[in-house]
Amino acid sequence: MTERQEPVIWMRPEQAQAGRPAERSRAEITAAAVELADREGLDAVSMRRVAATLGTGAASLYRYVSARDDLLALMVDSVAGEYDLSPPTGDWQADLSAIAHQARQIMRRHPWLPGLVIARPALGPHGVDLLEHVLEVLADHPAEPAAKVEAFALLNALTALFVQNELAAAGPEVRRRAAYLQHVAAVGSHPRIAALPAVAAPPADASGDRFASVLVRALAGVLC
């Protein structure tokens, strides 16, 4: 027998039907979870910790969300509300680049977000608004509808990967790996590696240009 799956959280009532009247809203719970993740990282987000932040018991949160996965989905969609979805200009590359740059800034404000975008993408009300906007930007593009949806997914995934690399680049492990590659290059037994510009750390202000260039090429490939 096929296991019955619950509808996504946005298709379920705001609060469990039984029990006391609502004391909190999903928006309040989500905001508390986002604040906790921004401050302490995603591992800190548990039903118990979020409940403590709100001054209530963990059991009470299950009246609003049935599991931590629901809470994570709400968090992803909540921060998707930070986009400024300006009307399309007619230049799809410029418009999608603008969306990607906003995504990059949102993910940098919420360092826990890139991992969730890659591992468990959620498409709630704000995400649907973003998808609709991307499809509007691409309305006159000759690509098939499926390719346009793929471009939307690729934009999100590439941005998340880029931000993950940006955030990791500030850590000591990356510097240790870079030092090893520089050592390998100095030894001279791997001339192809020694010739790579990346062996020497690129200027910090070049990351935005690389991001835009890679993104446009990848989107053009999907939409061709």
TORKOL-4160 file (C-alpha; in steps of 0.2 Angstrom, whole numbers, padded with zeros to 4 digits, m for minus):
224
<pt num="1" X="0000" Y="0000" Z="0000"/>
<pt num="2" X="0007" Y="0017" Z="m0005"/>
<pt num="3" X="0010" Y="0028" Z="0011"/>
<pt num="4" X="m0001" Y="0043" Z="0011"/>
<pt num="5" X="0009" Y="0059" Z="0012"/>
<pt num="6" X="0004" Y="0075" Z="0020"/>
<pt num="7" X="0001" Y="0090" Z="0008"/>
<pt num="8" X="0015" Y="0104" Z="0009"/>
<pt num="9" X="0013" Y="0115" Z="0024"/>
<pt num="10" X="0006" Y="0129" Z="0014"/>
<pt num="11" X="m0009" Y="0118" Z="0010"/>
<pt num="12" X="m0013" Y="0114" Z="0028"/>
<pt num="13" X="m0022" Y="0124" Z="0041"/>
<pt num="14" X="m0012" Y="0137" Z="0050"/>
<pt num="15" X="m0015" Y="0128" Z="0067"/>
<pt num="16" X="m0021" Y="0111" Z="0072"/>
<pt num="17" X="m0040" Y="0110" Z="0072"/>
<pt num="18" X="m0041" Y="0103" Z="0090"/>
<pt num="19" X="m0034" Y="0111" Z="0105"/>
<pt num="20" X="m0033" Y="0129" Z="0113"/>
<pt num="21" X="m0035" Y="0145" Z="0102"/>
<pt num="22" X="m0019" Y="0150" Z="0093"/>
<pt num="23" X="m0007" Y="0160" Z="0103"/>
<pt num="24" X="0006" Y="0161" Z="0090"/>
<pt num="25" X="0007" Y="0162" Z="0071"/>
<pt num="26" X="0017" Y="0153" Z="0059"/>
<pt num="27" X="0025" Y="0169" Z="0054"/>
<pt num="28" X="0031" Y="0172" Z="0072"/>
<pt num="29" X="0038" Y="0155" Z="0074"/>
<pt num="30" X="0047" Y="0156" Z="0057"/>
<pt num="31" X="0054" Y="0173" Z="0061"/>
<pt num="32" X="0061" Y="0166" Z="0078"/>
<pt num="33" X="0069" Y="0151" Z="0069"/>
<pt num="34" X="0077" Y="0163" Z="0056"/>
<pt num="35" X="0084" Y="0174" Z="0069"/>
<pt num="36" X="0091" Y="0159" Z="0078"/>
<pt num="37" X="0099" Y="0152" Z="0063"/>
<pt num="38" X="0106" Y="0168" Z="0058"/>
<pt num="39" X="0114" Y="0170" Z="0075"/>
<pt num="40" X="0119" Y="0152" Z="0079"/>
<pt num="41" X="0118" Y="0142" Z="0063"/>
<pt num="42" X="0105" Y="0129" Z="0057"/>
<pt num="43" X="0111" Y="0116" Z="0069"/>
<pt num="44" X="0104" Y="0127" Z="0083"/>
<pt num="45" X="0086" Y="0127" Z="0075"/>
<pt num="46" X="0076" Y="0114" Z="0085"/>
<pt num="47" X="0058" Y="0114" Z="0090"/>
<pt num="48" X="0064" Y="0115" Z="0108"/>
<pt num="49" X="0076" Y="0130" Z="0105"/>
<pt num="50" X="0063" Y="0139" Z="0094"/>
<pt num="51" X="0050" Y="0136" Z="0108"/>
<pt num="52" X="0061" Y="0143" Z="0121"/>
<pt num="53" X="0065" Y="0158" Z="0111"/>
<pt num="54" X="0046" Y="0161" Z="0110"/>
<pt num="55" X="0044" Y="0157" Z="0129"/>
<pt num="56" X="0033" Y="0142" Z="0126"/>
<pt num="57" X="0035" Y="0123" Z="0126"/>
<pt num="58" X="0041" Y="0113" Z="0111"/>
<pt num="59" X="0025" Y="0103" Z="0111"/>
<pt num="60" X="0015" Y="0118" Z="0108"/>
<pt num="61" X="0024" Y="0121" Z="0091"/>
<pt num="62" X="0017" Y="0105" Z="0084"/>
<pt num="63" X="0000" Y="0113" Z="0084"/>
<pt num="64" X="0008" Y="0124" Z="0070"/>
<pt num="65" X="0021" Y="0114" Z="0062"/>
<pt num="66" X="0021" Y="0095" Z="0062"/>
<pt num="67" X="0040" Y="0092" Z="0060"/>
<pt num="68" X="0057" Y="0102" Z="0059"/>
<pt num="69" X="0056" Y="0099" Z="0040"/>
<pt num="70" X="0041" Y="0110" Z="0040"/>
<pt num="71" X="0050" Y="0123" Z="0049"/>
<pt num="72" X="0065" Y="0123" Z="0038"/>
<pt num="73" X="0053" Y="0125" Z="0023"/>
<pt num="74" X="0045" Y="0140" Z="0031"/>
<pt num="75" X="0062" Y="0148" Z="0034"/>
<pt num="76" X="0067" Y="0146" Z="0016"/>
<pt num="77" X="0051" Y="0153" Z="0009"/>
<pt num="78" X="0051" Y="0167" Z="0022"/>
<pt num="79" X="0068" Y="0174" Z="0017"/>
<pt num="80" X="0062" Y="0173" Z="m0002"/>
<pt num="81" X="0051" Y="0187" Z="0003"/>
<pt num="82" X="0066" Y="0198" Z="0003"/>
<pt num="83" X="0067" Y="0199" Z="m0016"/>
<pt num="84" X="0063" Y="0215" Z="m0025"/>
<pt num="85" X="0054" Y="0209" Z="m0040"/>
<pt num="86" X="0055" Y="0224" Z="m0052"/>
<pt num="87" X="0045" Y="0223" Z="m0069"/>
<pt num="88" X="0055" Y="0215" Z="m0083"/>
<pt num="89" X="0066" Y="0227" Z="m0093"/>
<pt num="90" X="0066" Y="0216" Z="m0109"/>
<pt num="91" X="0084" Y="0211" Z="m0107"/>
<pt num="92" X="0082" Y="0193" Z="m0099"/>
<pt num="93" X="0101" Y="0191" Z="m0096"/>
<pt num="94" X="0101" Y="0208" Z="m0086"/>
<pt num="95" X="0085" Y="0204" Z="m0077"/>
<pt num="96" X="0091" Y="0186" Z="m0072"/>
<pt num="97" X="0108" Y="0193" Z="m0067"/>
<pt num="98" X="0099" Y="0206" Z="m0055"/>
<pt num="99" X="0089" Y="0192" Z="m0047"/>
<pt num="100" X="0104" Y="0181" Z="m0045"/>
<pt num="101" X="0114" Y="0196" Z="m0037"/>
<pt num="102" X="0099" Y="0198" Z="m0025"/>
<pt num="103" X="0099" Y="0180" Z="m0021"/>
<pt num="104" X="0118" Y="0181" Z="m0017"/>
<pt num="105" X="0115" Y="0195" Z="m0005"/>
<pt num="106" X="0100" Y="0186" Z="0003"/>
<pt num="107" X="0111" Y="0170" Z="0005"/>
<pt num="108" X="0125" Y="0180" Z="0013"/>
<pt num="109" X="0114" Y="0188" Z="0025"/>
<pt num="110" X="0107" Y="0171" Z="0030"/>
<pt num="111" X="0123" Y="0159" Z="0029"/>
<pt num="112" X="0112" Y="0144" Z="0033"/>
<pt num="113" X="0102" Y="0146" Z="0017"/>
<pt num="114" X="0113" Y="0140" Z="0003"/>
<pt num="115" X="0114" Y="0122" Z="0010"/>
<pt num="116" X="0095" Y="0121" Z="0012"/>
<pt num="117" X="0093" Y="0128" Z="m0006"/>
<pt num="118" X="0104" Y="0114" Z="m0013"/>
<pt num="119" X="0099" Y="0100" Z="m0001"/>
<pt num="120" X="0080" Y="0103" Z="0001"/>
<pt num="121" X="0073" Y="0117" Z="m0010"/>
<pt num="122" X="0056" Y="0123" Z="m0005"/>
<pt num="123" X="0043" Y="0132" Z="m0015"/>
<pt num="124" X="0031" Y="0141" Z="m0005"/>
<pt num="125" X="0021" Y="0157" Z="m0008"/>
<pt num="126" X="0036" Y="0168" Z="m0010"/>
<pt num="127" X="0046" Y="0155" Z="m0020"/>
<pt num="128" X="0031" Y="0154" Z="m0032"/>
<pt num="129" X="0031" Y="0173" Z="m0034"/>
<pt num="130" X="0049" Y="0172" Z="m0038"/>
<pt num="131" X="0046" Y="0158" Z="m0051"/>
<pt num="132" X="0032" Y="0168" Z="m0059"/>
<pt num="133" X="0044" Y="0183" Z="m0060"/>
<pt num="134" X="0057" Y="0172" Z="m0069"/>
<pt num="135" X="0045" Y="0165" Z="m0081"/>
<pt num="136" X="0039" Y="0183" Z="m0085"/>
<pt num="137" X="0056" Y="0188" Z="m0088"/>
<pt num="138" X="0058" Y="0174" Z="m0100"/>
<pt num="139" X="0041" Y="0176" Z="m0108"/>
<pt num="140" X="0047" Y="0181" Z="m0125"/>
<pt num="141" X="0062" Y="0169" Z="m0125"/>
<pt num="142" X="0060" Y="0154" Z="m0137"/>
<pt num="143" X="0065" Y="0141" Z="m0125"/>
<pt num="144" X="0053" Y="0127" Z="m0120"/>
<pt num="145" X="0044" Y="0130" Z="m0104"/>
<pt num="146" X="0053" Y="0115" Z="m0096"/>
<pt num="147" X="0070" Y="0124" Z="m0100"/>
<pt num="148" X="0064" Y="0140" Z="m0092"/>
<pt num="149" X="0060" Y="0130" Z="m0076"/>
<pt num="150" X="0077" Y="0122" Z="m0077"/>
<pt num="151" X="0085" Y="0139" Z="m0078"/>
<pt num="152" X="0076" Y="0145" Z="m0062"/>
<pt num="153" X="0082" Y="0130" Z="m0053"/>
<pt num="154" X="0100" Y="0132" Z="m0060"/>
<pt num="155" X="0100" Y="0150" Z="m0055"/>
<pt num="156" X="0096" Y="0146" Z="m0037"/>
<pt num="157" X="0108" Y="0131" Z="m0036"/>
<pt num="158" X="0123" Y="0140" Z="m0044"/>
<pt num="159" X="0120" Y="0155" Z="m0033"/>
<pt num="160" X="0119" Y="0144" Z="m0017"/>
<pt num="161" X="0135" Y="0135" Z="m0023"/>
<pt num="162" X="0144" Y="0151" Z="m0026"/>
<pt num="163" X="0140" Y="0158" Z="m0009"/>
<pt num="164" X="0145" Y="0142" Z="0000"/>
<pt num="165" X="0162" Y="0144" Z="m0008"/>
<pt num="166" X="0163" Y="0163" Z="m0004"/>
<pt num="167" X="0159" Y="0159" Z="0014"/>
<pt num="168" X="0171" Y="0145" Z="0015"/>
<pt num="169" X="0185" Y="0155" Z="0007"/>
<pt num="170" X="0186" Y="0165" Z="0023"/>
<pt num="171" X="0190" Y="0149" Z="0034"/>
<pt num="172" X="0207" Y="0142" Z="0039"/>
<pt num="173" X="0204" Y="0126" Z="0029"/>
<pt num="174" X="0203" Y="0134" Z="0012"/>
<pt num="175" X="0219" Y="0144" Z="0016"/>
<pt num="176" X="0228" Y="0128" Z="0021"/>
<pt num="177" X="0223" Y="0120" Z="0005"/>
<pt num="178" X="0229" Y="0135" Z="m0005"/>
<pt num="179" X="0245" Y="0134" Z="0004"/>
<pt num="180" X="0247" Y="0116" Z="m0001"/>
<pt num="181" X="0243" Y="0120" Z="m0020"/>
<pt num="182" X="0256" Y="0134" Z="m0019"/>
<pt num="183" X="0269" Y="0122" Z="m0012"/>
<pt num="184" X="0265" Y="0109" Z="m0026"/>
<pt num="185" X="0267" Y="0123" Z="m0039"/>
<pt num="186" X="0284" Y="0128" Z="m0032"/>
<pt num="187" X="0290" Y="0110" Z="m0032"/>
<pt num="188" X="0288" Y="0111" Z="m0051"/>
<pt num="189" X="0282" Y="0093" Z="m0054"/>
<pt num="190" X="0264" Y="0098" Z="m0059"/>
<pt num="191" X="0267" Y="0112" Z="m0072"/>
<pt num="192" X="0248" Y="0113" Z="m0077"/>
<pt num="193" X="0243" Y="0116" Z="m0059"/>
<pt num="194" X="0257" Y="0129" Z="m0057"/>
<pt num="195" X="0250" Y="0138" Z="m0072"/>
<pt num="196" X="0233" Y="0140" Z="m0065"/>
<pt num="197" X="0228" Y="0158" Z="m0060"/>
<pt num="198" X="0218" Y="0150" Z="m0045"/>
<pt num="199" X="0234" Y="0144" Z="m0037"/>
<pt num="200" X="0237" Y="0162" Z="m0032"/>
<pt num="201" X="0222" Y="0169" Z="m0023"/>
<pt num="202" X="0212" Y="0180" Z="m0034"/>
<pt num="203" X="0207" Y="0198" Z="m0029"/>
<pt num="204" X="0192" Y="0198" Z="m0017"/>
<pt num="205" X="0183" Y="0211" Z="m0028"/>
<pt num="206" X="0184" Y="0199" Z="m0043"/>
<pt num="207" X="0171" Y="0187" Z="m0036"/>
<pt num="208" X="0156" Y="0197" Z="m0042"/>
<pt num="209" X="0162" Y="0197" Z="m0060"/>
<pt num="210" X="0166" Y="0179" Z="m0060"/>
<pt num="211" X="0149" Y="0175" Z="m0053"/>
<pt num="212" X="0140" Y="0185" Z="m0066"/>
<pt num="213" X="0150" Y="0178" Z="m0080"/>
<pt num="214" X="0148" Y="0160" Z="m0075"/>
<pt num="215" X="0129" Y="0162" Z="m0072"/>
<pt num="216" X="0125" Y="0170" Z="m0089"/>
<pt num="217" X="0135" Y="0156" Z="m0098"/>
<pt num="218" X="0126" Y="0143" Z="m0088"/>
<pt num="219" X="0109" Y="0150" Z="m0091"/>
<pt num="220" X="0112" Y="0153" Z="m0109"/>
<pt num="221" X="0117" Y="0135" Z="m0111"/>
<pt num="222" X="0100" Y="0129" Z="m0103"/>
<pt num="223" X="0090" Y="0140" Z="m0113"/>
<pt num="224" X="0098" Y="0137" Z="m0130"/>
